[in-house]
Amino acid sequence: MKIMRKFVADSYQRGYRKRGYHVFRNAFDPNDIGSFANRVRTILPAYNGLIWRQSGDVEFNEFFYGTSLVKNSILNMHIVAPPGLESLSLELRKLITSQALGDRLKSLDGEDHYTIHQTILFLTAPTTDLHLDSWSLDTVPHGGAHTIWIPLQDMNPLSGVPSVVPWPKDMLLTEADLGLSGTGSSTERYDRYQCSLASTILQKSPEAITPLMRAGDFIVWSSLTPHFTLPSRPWPAERLAVQVLVRPTRRIWGSFANQPPKWTIDRSLRFTKQFSLLFN
């Protein structure tokens, strides 16, 4: 049995290094996922208070016109939950620090402990262009951080799901590689880089993988894996999902443009045997 588990783990790690992503099926109990989804869709739209949003601002709910669909996604509810949303925060924290998740991450990189940097709770599809999550979180050297995307309901081709371009996990294209100067504000550099990266990738006519997942499945991709999010049809439509940015705790961390030479002190709390939560 141990030999078989090692064979599977080695196979997963080789595939992840080669393609930069992995889809896990039946990782969670779909009944638990469905219960959490029902609470999200009933409690959050009815909430009248301020919540920390993906934009970085604390805002009230914004709805798509004529609907009860919340369009401003929720940031880091696993850390900060205003009065009335504490139960959702605990359920989210339980999901993203579960042994089911930790064991599967370990099968990809062999690590024993991870630090969760960010969560985003989506109620609809954001429709994003081709980009890298490395700009928000990466390790030193690049490519060691992961993005986890957990659907909270069954997905179909019209749901607005993420698509990944198969990409070696540690393959880095720098700004210099793309003929960019690396000057200007962070936003300017980000926009220039993502546009240039997308142009370079699309010139090679790549494949894009769009996994159709059910409640209980999830996908992991590397911080250097190019990806985008398809629009839902019709739009807007409900699409409940959680995105998590995580790194192996022992790895020095920074971002695409900031690669510190040594580990820096952070404010993290060891929450379980496998996970810590970052409070920076």
C-alpha positions in Angstrom: 0.0 0.0 0.0 2.8 2.4 0.9 4.5 1.6 -2.4 1.3 2.3 -4.3 0.8 5.7 -2.5 4.3 6.7 -3.4 3.8 5.7 -7.0 0.7 7.8 -7.2 2.3 10.8 -5.5 5.3 10.6 -7.8 3.0 10.5 -10.8 1.0 13.5 -9.6 4.2 15.5 -8.9 5.7 14.7 -12.4 2.4 15.7 -14.0 2.2 18.9 -12.0 5.8 19.9 -12.8 5.1 19.2 -16.5 1.6 20.8 -16.9 1.4 23.2 -14.0 -2.1 22.1 -12.9 -4.0 19.1 -11.5 -7.7 18.4 -11.1 -8.8 16.4 -8.0 -12.1 14.6 -8.2 -14.4 13.6 -5.3 -12.0 15.3 -2.7 -14.8 16.6 -0.5 -18.3 15.3 0.5 -20.7 16.9 -2.0 -23.3 17.1 0.6 -21.1 19.3 2.8 -20.2 21.5 -0.2 -23.9 21.8 -1.1 -24.8 22.8 2.5 -22.1 25.5 2.5 -23.3 26.7 -0.9 -26.9 27.0 0.3 -25.8 29.1 3.3 -23.7 31.4 1.0 -26.6 32.0 -1.5 -29.1 32.7 1.3 -27.1 34.6 3.9 -24.8 36.8 1.9 -27.3 38.5 -0.5 -29.4 39.4 2.5 -26.5 40.8 4.5 -26.8 44.6 4.8 -23.4 45.4 6.4 -19.9 46.2 5.2 -17.6 43.3 4.1 -14.0 43.3 2.9 -14.1 42.8 -0.9 -11.7 41.6 -3.6 -11.1 45.2 -4.6 -9.3 45.6 -1.2 -12.1 48.0 0.0 -14.7 47.5 2.6 -18.1 47.8 0.8 -21.7 47.0 1.0 -23.2 44.4 -1.4 -23.4 45.5 -5.0 -26.0 43.6 -7.1 -26.2 43.1 -10.8 -29.2 45.2 -12.0 -32.5 43.5 -11.5 -31.0 40.5 -9.7 -30.1 39.3 -6.2 -26.6 38.3 -7.5 -23.8 39.9 -5.5 -21.1 41.1 -8.0 -18.4 42.4 -5.6 -16.6 39.2 -4.4 -15.6 38.7 -0.8 -12.0 38.8 0.3 -10.5 36.8 3.2 -13.7 35.9 5.0 -11.8 33.0 6.6 -10.0 35.7 8.7 -12.3 38.6 9.1 -16.1 38.2 9.3 -18.4 41.0 10.5 -21.2 40.2 13.0 -23.8 37.9 11.5 -21.3 36.1 9.2 -19.2 34.3 11.7 -20.7 30.9 10.9 -19.8 31.3 7.2 -16.3 32.2 8.1 -15.9 29.1 10.3 -17.3 26.9 7.5 -14.9 28.4 4.9 -12.0 28.0 7.3 -12.9 24.4 7.9 -13.0 23.7 4.2 -9.7 25.3 3.2 -7.8 23.8 6.2 -9.2 20.3 5.8 -7.0 17.3 5.7 -8.6 16.3 2.4 -7.1 19.5 0.9 -3.7 19.3 2.7 -3.1 15.7 1.7 -3.8 16.4 -1.9 -1.5 19.4 -2.0 1.2 17.3 -0.5 0.8 14.8 -3.3 1.7 17.6 -5.7 4.8 19.0 -4.0 5.7 16.8 -1.1 5.4 19.6 1.5 4.0 19.1 5.0 2.7 22.5 5.9 1.1 25.4 4.0 0.3 29.0 4.7 -3.0 30.4 3.3 -2.5 34.0 2.1 -5.8 34.8 0.6 -9.3 33.6 -0.1 -11.9 35.0 -2.5 -15.5 33.9 -2.3 -17.2 34.4 -5.7 -21.0 34.4 -6.2 -20.7 35.0 -10.0 -18.0 34.5 -12.6 -15.5 37.4 -12.8 -14.5 36.8 -16.4 -10.7 37.4 -16.3 -8.1 37.7 -19.1 -5.1 35.5 -19.4 -2.8 36.2 -16.4 -0.6 34.8 -13.7 -1.4 34.7 -10.0 2.4 35.1 -9.3 1.8 38.9 -9.3 -0.1 38.5 -6.0 1.8 35.6 -4.4 4.9 33.6 -5.3 7.8 31.8 -3.7 11.5 32.4 -4.0 12.4 31.1 -6.6 9.2 31.5 -8.6 6.6 28.8 -9.2 6.2 27.2 -5.7 2.9 28.8 -4.7 -0.5 27.3 -5.6 -3.9 28.6 -6.5 -6.8 26.4 -5.4 -10.2 26.8 -7.0 -13.1 25.0 -5.4 -16.5 25.0 -7.0 -19.4 25.1 -4.5 -21.9 23.7 -7.1 -21.8 21.5 -10.1 -20.3 23.3 -13.1 -21.2 22.9 -16.8 -19.7 24.5 -20.0 -21.8 27.6 -19.5 -21.0 28.2 -15.8 -18.0 30.5 -16.3 -15.2 28.3 -15.1 -11.4 28.9 -15.1 -9.3 27.6 -18.0 -5.5 26.9 -17.7 -2.8 26.8 -20.4 -0.6 23.7 -19.7 2.7 25.2 -18.6 5.8 23.8 -16.8 5.4 24.6 -13.2 8.8 26.4 -12.8 8.9 28.0 -16.3 9.4 31.8 -15.8 9.1 34.4 -18.4 10.5 37.7 -16.9 9.7 41.2 -18.1 13.1 41.3 -19.7 12.3 38.0 -21.6 9.3 39.7 -23.0 11.2 42.9 -23.9 9.7 45.0 -21.1 11.5 47.6 -19.1 10.2 46.8 -15.6 9.7 50.5 -14.8 6.5 52.3 -13.8 3.9 51.7 -11.2 2.9 48.2 -10.1 -0.4 48.5 -12.1 1.4 49.7 -15.2 3.9 46.9 -15.0 1.1 44.3 -14.4 -0.9 45.5 -17.4 2.0 45.6 -19.7 3.3 42.2 -18.6 -0.1 40.4 -18.9 -0.8 41.8 -22.3 2.7 40.8 -23.6 2.5 37.4 -22.0 -1.0 36.7 -23.5 0.3 37.8 -26.9 3.3 35.6 -26.7 1.3 32.6 -25.6 -1.4 33.0 -28.1 1.1 33.2 -31.0 1.9 29.6 -30.3 -1.7 28.4 -30.6 -1.8 26.7 -27.2 -4.3 24.4 -25.8 -6.6 25.7 -23.0 -7.9 23.1 -20.5 -11.4 23.8 -19.1 -12.2 21.2 -16.4 -15.9 20.7 -15.9 -16.1 20.0 -12.2 -18.8 18.9 -9.8 -19.3 19.8 -6.1 -16.6 17.9 -4.3 -13.9 18.4 -7.0 -11.2 21.1 -7.2 -8.4 22.3 -9.4 -4.9 23.4 -8.3 -2.5 25.4 -10.6 1.0 26.9 -10.0 1.6 30.6 -9.5 3.3 30.6 -12.9 0.5 28.8 -14.8 -1.3 31.1 -17.3 -5.1 31.0 -16.9 -8.3 32.9 -17.5 -12.0 32.7 -16.6 -14.7 32.2 -19.2 -17.9 34.2 -19.0 -21.0 32.5 -17.8 -24.0 32.2 -20.2 -26.4 33.7 -19.6 -24.5 36.5 -17.9 -24.7 37.3 -15.1 -25.6 33.9 -13.5 -24.9 32.4 -10.1 -21.5 30.7 -9.9 -20.4 29.9 -6.4 -16.7 29.2 -5.9 -13.8 29.7 -3.5 -10.3 30.6 -4.7 -7.3 30.2 -2.3 -3.7 31.4 -2.6 -1.3 29.2 -0.6 2.4 28.6 -0.3 4.5 25.9 1.4 5.3 27.5 4.7 9.0 26.8 4.7 9.4 28.6 1.3 10.5 32.2 1.2 7.7 34.2 -0.3 7.1 37.4 -2.2 5.5 38.2 -5.5 6.4 38.2 -9.2 8.3 41.5 -9.0 9.4 41.2 -5.4 11.8 38.3 -4.7 13.3 38.8 -1.2 16.7 37.3 -0.6 15.7 35.9 2.7 12.7 34.9 4.7 10.9 37.8 6.4 8.7 37.7 9.5 5.0 37.5 8.9 2.0 37.4 11.1 0.7 33.9 10.7 -1.2 31.6 13.0 -0.7 27.8 12.9 -4.3 26.6 12.7 -4.0 22.9 12.0 -1.2 20.4 11.6 -1.2 21.2 7.8 -2.2 24.8 7.6 -1.4 28.3 8.9 -3.3 31.5 8.2 -1.6 34.7 7.3 -2.9 37.9 8.9 -0.6 40.4 7.2 
